Amino acid sequence: MTGRILILSFVEWSGAFQRPQHLAVGLARRGWEVTYASPGYLHRRGRGAAPGVDLPPSLRILSPAAVPGGSRLRIAAEVNRRLMAAALNRESPQGWETIIFNDPRWAGVAAALPARMRVFDCMDDLTAQAPSAEWARAREDEALRVADRIWTGTASLEARLRDQAAERGKPIRFVPCGVDADHFASPDARRVAALRPMLPPGAGPLAGYFGALNERVRGELVEALLAGGARALLIGPTTSRAPAIVKQAGRHPGLRWTGPRPYAELPAWLALFDFAIIPYDTGGPHRFLYPVKALEYLAGGKPVLSTPLPDVLRFLGDYVEIGSTAEDWRAAPGRIRAETESIRKKTERGRDYARSRSWEAMVEEMLADLTRDQ
């Protein structure tokens, strides 16, 4: 069975290519008519990187104009909701069979559009970006009320929302993210050679990161790596809450920030890393993260250094190095450079684990849930 699906996402299409974009492409490749709608923030127009992925003809990308500040200012959030609703009503006055929204701020828009089914794909906890805790809880309550079904992108989020979903009689399930293991395991040698001159100079091991550079990234951990003799390469778009270390990239000889790069180019960058990093905050809403980049790093056969996020410990603790403090991160370059047998075995097992997960499996699980009553 196929039909018309709207994916209403807070992730800009040209931003970090992740769960919602893979879902959109996967559904479209299976014959569904998919509209991917995300805000086109005026201050970031032209600053994103096209993913470099072949798009199915049944996938349409919609990026209505949006004003900055929607994550912090209620008036900006309301303006953006109205702009998105107007654009979607113009796009399809008759609505969609299914609406999948991944931001509680879009719940009101999803509720106002005609649809047979609405799904809240809670892939992240966005309360850190909300104007207030009360406002965030109200938006989340609205999303749970509007949705017919709830998915979560992490086990931690499923556990947090389970009782609230049960109170409303809404089914909830944890649907893990995946990875295109072949993509990250097969870099183009010519592209790798072309990118090498862009690396920071020096002889220290290269610590690499790709993804959004926002408030969840702990800049002091990157500084600790540099103090420990590593070089650091940061790849990805920034937000207004990017860590200060990004702004210092031009002043520190061992640090480079490339800005956003296409998804198709990431395997070549990954091939140049000596080890990959996930320097994420583990407090507040950030503790609910499951960073998909960990699977991408592992698929490329790289050692991974991460902070102790609960889902990382639960699912990837056997495959990655864990650093809880700045001192742990300062010591990591020397430890990883030594290439101990323990680290090599972790990396090899991690590569095998990454190959066992796929975006295709995620799409199939979501499709099975959408169609199980039909």
C-alpha positions, 0 to 999 in steps of 0.5 A: 500500500502507498499513499500521501505522507507529510513529514513536518520536521524541525530539521532543515532539509539542507541541515545535518542529514539524519532520521527525518530525511532518511525516512522521507527518502525511504518512503518515497523510494517505496512509492509513497508521495512524500512532502518534507516540510521544514522551516527555511530560516531567513538568516540561514538561506544559502548557508546549508549544504545539499545532501548530495543524495539522489532524490526519488521523483515522488519526494517534494521538499518544502521550505517556507520562510521562517524567522529566527528565534522560534525556539526561544521567543513565543511570538517568533514561534507563533509567526513560524507556525502561521507561515508553515500552516499557510504554506501547507494549506496552499500545497495541499488543501485536501490534506494528507493521509498521514502526517508525521511531525517531530517537533511538539511546536508543530502539533497545532499545525498538524492538528489543523491539517486534514489527515487520517493519522498523525504520528509524533516522532519524538526524536529529541527532547527540545526543552533546552531550546524552549522559552520556559519549562512550562511552555515546553511541557504545554507543547509536549502535552499538545503533541501527545494529545494530537498524535494517534501514535508516538514514536521515539528515537531513543530508549530514554525518551520512550521511558520518559513518555511511557506513562504520559502516553498510557494515560492518554491511551496512545501507543508508544514505541521506540524505533531505533535510528539506523546507518547507511553502513556501506556509505560510510565504509566506502569513501572515494579515494580521490575525494579523500586526497582532495580534502586532505589539504584542508586539515589542521596542520600538525602531527597530533592525532586528528579528532573529528566531529560532524553534525550540528554545532549547537548548545549540546556540544561541550566546547571545553572537551574539544579544548581538552583534546587540543591541550592533550596534543590532538588536532580537531576538525569540526564539520557542520552547521552552527546555531546561535548557541554554538560553543565558543570554540567554533568561533575560535577555529580561525585563531587556533592552529590545531583547530578547523571548522569547515561549516556544513558539508554534503552528506555524500562527502562525509565518508571522505572526511571520516576517512581522514579522522584518527578518531571521532568524537561525541562531545555532548552535554549529558545533563538536562534534556541532552541526556535523552540523546542517541547520536546517530553519528556514533553508528556512522563513525563506527561504520567507517571503522574509527575509534569513537570517544563519547561522553556517557550518554545513557543510550550510548552506554546502553547500546554502544558501551561495548564499542566506544571509549567513554570520557566523563571529564575534561581530564579524560578527554585530555588523556584520550589522544595519547591513549587512542594513538597507542592503538591498544588491542582493546581499542582495536577490538572495540572498533572492529566489533563496533563496525560489525554492530553498525552493519547490523543497523540500517535506515531501511530497517527503521523505515520498514518498522515505521511502515509496519506500524502505520499500516498494521490496522489496514 
